[in-house]
Amino acid sequence: MADDTRSFARRRQILCSAEELLQHYGYTKTTVADIARQAGVGVGTVYLEFSSKDEIVAALAQHRHESVLEAMRQVAQSGGSFADRLVTMLDERVAHFERFVQQGQHGRDLVSCGCPAVGRVHERYRTDEVALVAELLLHATEAGEFAVSDPPRTARVILLLVDQLTDHPDHEQDVAERHRCTRLAARLLLDGLRRRPT
């Protein structure tokens, strides 16, 4: 039990140090030796906990992606109209990723860098995210609020639209303006999703 506690503390120390370095120097310029030095441990100790730098970066990416999904899940399970929940879910998603981008010069690397391990984490996240939005669309359709014939495909389209608005942000553009654009896009989508009286 004491070994598990020590290992957990070591992993956490390594991950915190790696996150700080990666945000400042980026994925390509940060080495395992840099991470070990920052964490105050030997390189061998890092390799006891993680098999590679990619595994460290993937663990950080996994944590970040899970925090986005958790925020979206909480909104999906809250009360109110499905339309309001969908808009708030998308807003939470944008806000989380925006915070990641704002964290240091290379904050985005921790959710989308060229590292294949992070790519795999992002793909799993995308699958879970589409399923979450599709489930909301299905429940909204069953409740008679929306009229969506293919919730998974509709969820993918909605998320692709949000990606187009947020993936390559113009840093000159105000963050609040990006959020306003995303909310407007969501409202426009809702006009197409709502069930029309027959």
URNORRA-V392800 format. One line per field, one symbol per residue. ss: DSSP state (A for helix, B for strand, O for the rest). phi: phi as a letter, one per 20 degrees, with the letter a starting at -180 (. if undefined). burial: I if it has 24 or more other ideal C-beta (glycine too) atoms within 12 Angstrom, else O. A space follows every 10 residues. Layout:
ss->???
phi->???
burial->???
This chain:
ss->OAAAAAAAAA AAAAAAAAAA AAAAAOOOOO OAAAAAAAAO OOAAAAAAAO OOAAAAAAAA AAAAAAAAAA AAAAAAOOOO OAAAAAAAAA AAAAAAAAAA AAOOOOAAAA OOOOOAAAAA AAAAAAAAAA AAAAAAAAAA AAOOOBOOOO AAAAAAAAAA AAAAAAOOOO OOOOAAAAAA AAAAAAAAAA AAABOOOO
phi->.fffffffff gfffffffff fffednffee dfffffffem cfgfffffec fafgffffff fgffffffff fffffgefen ffffffffgf ffgfffffff ffemgdgfge cbdffgffgf ffffgfffff ffffffffff ffenedcdec gffffffgff ffgffcfcff ffffgfffff ffffgfffff geeffefd
burial->OOOOOOOOOI IOIIIOIIII IIIOOIIOOI OIOIIIOIIO IOOOIIOOII OOIIIIIIII IIIIIOIIIO IIIOIIOOOO OIIOIIIIII IIIIIIIIOI IOOOOIIIII IIIOIOIIOO IIOOIIOIII OIIIIIIIOI OOOOIIIIOO IOOIIOOIIO IIIOIIOOIO OOOOOOOIIO IIIOIIOOII OOIOOOOO
